[in-house]
Amino acid sequence: MCRVFKVSRSGFYGWLNRKPSKCAEEREEVSREIHKIYAESKCRYGSPKITIELRDRGFSVSRPRVARIMKANGLRSVISGKFSVCTTESNHSFRISPNLLNRCLKRRSLGHGLR
């Protein structure tokens, strides 16, 4: 297999047995903490709020770094739409009131009566 991938045996076994770097360990720790905060917020927090929460917990991270880690792990904040009240039910089986005035109301232009 080493010949196929054009790597030396000692290089392969060195890579296989190598311990993770300090940077990689720190990245993994930050990633675990991001997952915790994300779950605690019911998947609602994005990178800005998670960054603030991480700093409160003693981590020194930037927002772009948190955003990169979140993107790599497939974490996205859940954005809920605005609540809108819907009071008109157009598809109903009730009787429609007759137009007793027999008027057709038209919109006026915003020219304040001047034409």
C-alpha positions as CSV (number, residue, x, y, z in Angstrom):
1,M,0.0,0.0,0.0
2,C,2.9,2.3,0.7
3,R,4.1,2.0,-2.9
4,V,0.6,2.7,-4.2
5,F,0.3,5.9,-2.2
6,K,4.0,6.7,-2.8
7,V,4.9,7.1,0.9
8,S,7.7,5.5,2.9
9,R,6.9,2.8,5.5
10,S,8.6,4.8,8.3
11,G,6.6,7.9,7.2
12,F,3.3,6.0,7.3
13,Y,4.0,4.4,10.7
14,G,5.2,7.7,12.1
15,W,2.0,9.4,11.0
16,L,-0.1,6.5,12.4
17,N,1.6,6.6,15.9
18,R,2.0,10.4,16.1
19,K,0.2,12.1,18.9
20,P,-2.1,15.1,18.1
21,S,-0.6,18.5,18.3
22,K,-1.4,20.9,21.1
23,C,-3.3,23.1,18.5
24,A,-5.4,20.1,17.4
25,E,-6.2,19.1,21.0
26,E,-7.3,22.7,21.7
27,R,-9.4,22.8,18.6
28,E,-11.1,19.5,19.6
29,E,-11.8,20.9,23.1
30,V,-13.3,24.1,21.7
31,S,-15.4,22.0,19.3
32,R,-16.8,19.9,22.2
33,E,-17.6,23.1,24.1
34,I,-19.3,24.6,21.0
35,H,-21.5,21.5,20.7
36,K,-22.5,21.8,24.4
37,I,-23.4,25.5,24.1
38,Y,-25.3,24.8,20.8
39,A,-27.3,22.0,22.5
40,E,-28.0,24.1,25.6
41,S,-29.4,26.9,23.4
42,K,-31.7,24.4,21.6
43,C,-29.7,25.0,18.4
44,R,-30.6,28.7,18.3
45,Y,-27.2,30.3,18.9
46,G,-25.0,31.4,16.1
47,S,-21.3,32.1,16.1
48,P,-21.5,35.6,17.8
49,K,-23.5,34.3,20.8
50,I,-21.4,31.1,21.1
51,T,-18.2,33.2,21.0
52,I,-19.5,35.3,23.9
53,E,-20.4,32.2,25.8
54,L,-17.0,30.6,25.2
55,R,-15.2,33.7,26.4
56,D,-17.3,33.7,29.6
57,R,-16.2,30.1,30.1
58,G,-12.5,31.0,29.8
59,F,-11.7,30.3,26.1
60,S,-9.8,32.7,24.0
61,V,-11.5,32.4,20.6
62,S,-12.5,34.7,17.8
63,R,-15.9,34.8,16.1
64,P,-14.5,33.7,12.7
65,R,-12.8,30.7,14.3
66,V,-16.1,29.7,16.0
67,A,-17.9,30.1,12.7
68,R,-15.3,27.9,10.9
69,I,-15.6,25.2,13.5
70,M,-19.4,25.3,13.4
71,K,-19.4,25.1,9.6
72,A,-17.0,22.2,9.6
73,N,-19.3,20.3,12.1
74,G,-22.5,21.3,10.2
75,L,-23.9,23.4,13.0
76,R,-26.3,26.2,11.9
77,S,-28.4,28.5,14.1
78,V,-32.2,28.0,13.8
79,I,-33.8,31.2,12.8
80,S,-37.5,31.4,13.5
81,G,-39.7,33.7,11.4
82,K,-41.6,36.6,12.7
83,F,-45.0,35.7,14.3
84,S,-47.9,37.1,12.2
85,V,-51.5,37.0,13.2
86,C,-53.8,35.7,10.6
87,T,-57.4,36.8,11.3
88,T,-59.1,36.2,8.0
89,E,-60.3,32.8,7.0
90,S,-61.1,33.0,3.3
91,N,-62.1,29.4,2.8
92,H,-65.1,29.1,5.1
93,S,-68.6,27.7,4.8
94,F,-70.3,30.6,6.5
95,R,-72.9,32.8,4.7
96,I,-71.4,35.9,3.1
97,S,-73.2,39.2,4.0
98,P,-74.8,41.0,1.1
99,N,-73.4,44.3,-0.1
100,L,-76.4,46.5,1.0
101,L,-74.8,49.8,0.0
102,N,-73.9,48.5,-3.4
103,R,-70.6,50.5,-3.4
104,C,-67.3,49.7,-5.0
105,L,-64.6,51.4,-2.9
106,K,-61.5,52.5,-4.9
107,R,-58.2,53.6,-3.7
108,R,-57.4,57.3,-4.0
109,S,-54.0,58.6,-5.2
110,L,-51.7,60.2,-2.6
111,G,-52.0,63.6,-4.3
112,H,-53.9,65.1,-1.4
113,G,-56.9,65.9,-3.6
114,L,-54.8,67.7,-6.2
115,R,-54.8,66.4,-9.7
